[in-house]
Amino acid sequence: MNEAEFLSLKTEQVREIVQKRGRPRAALLILDGTRRAGYIFQSLNPADKNFEKNLYSTIHRRFMSILRMVFDHGLKACFLPLLKHENFERGKNFSFHAVLNGLSYPFKSEEWMEFYREYDVRVNVYGDLEFVGKCGYPQVREWAYEVEQATANHSSHHIYYGVACSNRYEIPRLMSMAVEFYIRKSRMPTLEEMIKAYYGTDAPPVDLMIRHVEVRDSDIQPPLISGHSSQMYFPVIPGMYLSQRVYRRILYDYLYERLITCGKRTYKKSPNTQEVEWLKQYYQMNEDAVLGLGKRIGDLWVPLPQVRGLD
């Protein structure tokens, strides 16, 4: 099947392919670029004191539609880092709106609760909620507990929301959790035990990482479960505009083009002479190309095309 044929399939056909393959099961969605989308596409004024409030009132439904789309295409679990530790250092106005007008939608609103019921979604919240409380938002812990309890019996899909989930802070905290486990049990915890302790359930490994706007890690790879076989994709447009076509292109590449061997590639299927010549020309044509180079427009970075293809 070529890409054009795959893009023309009905949603249920794509879902059947994903389910038959058994992958991708879980994706990390870094739906970044929300602020720039607000003033570029929605004409919101970033200098307005209500900018964030107006932004979140609009984008939460777009994010919900994205979750519906990826679940409809066969994805079972989704990791959504919502706020890094550093986000709480942007100033009180930003953190106030990010928490009270941002987190309140997926954690508290009836519209999102109905979505969880409709798609049979279980919710878990990971990250340092104690840190969030010290920043002045102790209610987030209660919100997280309530949405986890309300969805505890759901099983068709799973969303993991990350709050205060930056690796540079969370890795040391995980080390402390392991030490505490050792003191209690007189043995080191297994990887599975650490995963369950951190995420609140047996979280699956990340198959896809989709990071919008910028080509970087951003220090929010979910610890313990990402990196081993995670395949990375970087759409250019802000995250709230992730389309079905783009997601299907990612799925096609993941399912049909990438060979996921986790370092065990044997090169048993070597290119023939004609293919070797094609590869040689391709690499020579792109010897100066670097994926990830870009240009600064005002205070924003945008990627620039680098790779040229052969006819």
N, C-alpha and C positions, 0 to 999 in steps of 0.2 A: 504494500500500500504506500503510495506517495503522499506528500503533505497535502496537496490539493484534495485528494480523495478523503483524507482524514478530516480536513476542515469542513467538508461537506456532509459529514455524518450527522445523524440525529444525536441529540444529547444522550438518550438511553443507549445508543449503540456505542458511544465512547465510554459510557459508564460500564457497559458489559465487558469491553476490552480491558479496562483498568481492573475490574473485579477478577477477570480471568487470569490476568498477569499477576495479580496480588500486589501490585505496586503502580504508582506511588501510593503509599498508605498515609503518610504524614508529611505535611509541608510547613515550613517556616515562612510566614508572610510578613515582610517588613514593609508595610504600606506607607512609606515615607513620602515626604513632599506635600503634606497637607496644607501647611501655611502658604507655600508658594502657589498651590492650586487655588487657594482662597482668593488671593489678590490677582492672579493671572486669569483664571477662568470664571471666577464668580464676582469679580469687581468689588471685593471687600477691601476696606482700607486698613492696613496693618497698624496705622497710627491710632485708630479708633480704640477706645478703652474696651469696647464690646466686641472687638475683632474675634477673639477666641470663642466667646460665647456664641456669636453668630455662626462661626465656622463649624463648631461641634454640632450645632442644631441641624446643620445641613449634611455633614459628611457621615454621620452615624448610619444613616439609611443606605448610603453608597457602600459602606463597609459590610453592612448586612447583606446587600445584594451580591457582593463578591463572595461571601461565605456560602450563600445559597448556590451560586454558580459552581464553586469548586466541589461542594458536596454533591450536587447534581451530576458532576462528572466523575464521581467515584471516590473522591478523597474521603478518608475516614476521620483523620485527626488534623487539627490545625493549631500551630503555635503562633500566637500574636503578641509580640512584645509591645506593650502600650506606652510605658514610661520607663526610661532609664534613671539611674540614680542622678545623673547629671541634669536631667530635666528639672529637678527640684532646685537647681542652682540658677535657673534662668530668671529668677525674681518671683515675688509673691503673686503678681498679676497673672503670669503664665501658669504657675503651679495651681493657683486657685481655680482657674478655668479648666485646666487640664484634668483636675481631680473632680471638682463639683459639676462641671458641665461636660466633661469628657467621659470619665469612668462611670458616671452615674447612669449613662444610657445602657451599656451592656451589663452593668451590675444590678441596676435597680428598675429600669423602666419596664412597664407592662408590655410594650411593643417587642422588646427583646425577649422577655419571658415567653411570649407567645411564639416567637421564632424558635426558641429552645424546645418548646413542646411540639411544634409542628415538625421539626427535623429530628426530634428525639436526641437532642444534644446534651451531653454531660459537660459541665464546666468545672475546671480547676484553675486556681490562681497560684502562680509561683512567684518567688521573689521575696524581698525583705520587707514585709509589711510592718515590722517593728520600726524600721528606718522611716517608712512613710508616716507612721504615727508620730515619731519625733519631729518630723517636718511640719506638724500641725494638723494632720489628717488622720486621727485615730479611727474615724468611722469607716475607713476603707477596709480594715480588718473585718468589721462586722458585715459590711457589704459582701466581701468575698465569701465569708462563711455562709451567709444567707443564700447567695446564688449557687454555691456548691451543694448546699443541702436541698435546695429546690429542684436541682437537676440530678441528684445522686442516683436516681433509678433509671435515668436515660442511658441508652447504650448504642444507638445506631451511629452517632457521631460524637466527636470530642473536641472541645476547644480549650486550649491552655493559654490563659492570659498572663503575660509577664508584667509585673509592676515592681519597680526598683530592682531590675534584673541585669545590671551591668556585670560582666564577667569579672572585672578587676576587683569588684567588691564581693561577688557571690562565690568565687572560687575559694578565697580564704574562709568564708562562712561554711562552705561545704567541708573544708578540712577540719574545722572546729566540730561540725556535726559528726564526722568520722571519729574524731578523738573521743567525743562524748559517748558514741556508740561503743567504742572499745572499753571505756571505763565501766560502762554498764554490763557489757556482755563478755568481757575478757577475750575478745577476738575482733579482728577487723571486719567491717561490713562488706558484703558482696556488692557488686555493681548494681544488681537488681534491688537490693535493699536500700542503697543510696538513692536510686532513681525514685523509688516509692516514697521515701522519706522527704525528698525535695519537691516532687510534683504532686504528692498526695494520692498517686495511683501508679500503675505500671505503664508509664509513658513509652510509646513506640519510638524507634529511631527516626530521625528526620531524613526523608528521601529528597525533598526539594527545598531549596532556599530561594525565594524570590524577593529580591531587594530592589526597590524602585529608586530612580533618580540618580543615585551615586553608586560607583563601583567600589564598594568597601564592605568590611565586615560589621563595623559599628559596635563591636564588643557585646553583642547580644545574641550570639549563638547559644541556644539552650544547652547548658552544661550537661555532660554525661551521655547525651543521646545524639549529638550532631557532629558532623565532620568525617566519620568513618566512611560513609557512602553517600553523603549529601552532595547533590548536584546543584550548582549555583547558576542563577539566571538574573539578569539585570535589565528589566524594562526601563525605558527612558522616561516615560510619562509618569507623573505623580500617581501614587498608589491607589487613590480613590477612583482612578480611571482605568484600572486593570480590566480589560475587555475579555469576552469569551474567546475571541479570535486569538489574542495574544496568549491566553492561558492554553488554548488548544495547540498553538505552535510550540509552546514549552512542553506540553505533554507529548507531542509527536517526537520532538527531539529526544526527550527522556526515554520514551518507549522504543523508538526505532533507530535512533542514530548513536546514542551513547552506549558504550560497552562498560558496564559497571562491574569491575573485577576486584576492587578494593586492594590493589597492589599485586594481584595474582595473575596478571595478564601473561599469556604464554606465547603470543604472536604465532599461533598455529596457522592462522589464516593470513598468510603474507600476501601483500599486493603483487599482482602480476606485473610484467614488464611495462605494459602501457600505463598502469596505475602508478608505478614507481616514477615514471617520467612526468606524469601529471603532478605528483607530489613534489618532485624536484622543482618544477616550474613554479608551483604555488608558493613554496617556501622562498625561492629566490625572488619572486615578485614582491613578497611581503617581508623581506628581511629587515626592513626598518619599522615595521608595524608593531605597535604595542597596544594590546587591549587594555583600556582603562585611561588612555590619554584624553584630555578634554580642554575646555576653554572656560574662562570665567566671564560671566555676564553680570555686571553689577556685583552683588555679593553671592551669586549662585554659580555653581559649577555644572557644566553640561558635557556629556561625552561627545567625542567627535568620531566619525567613521575612520577606520584605520585599514581594515583588511579588504583587499581587492580579490575578486574571484576570477577563475578562468572560465571561458566559454565551454 
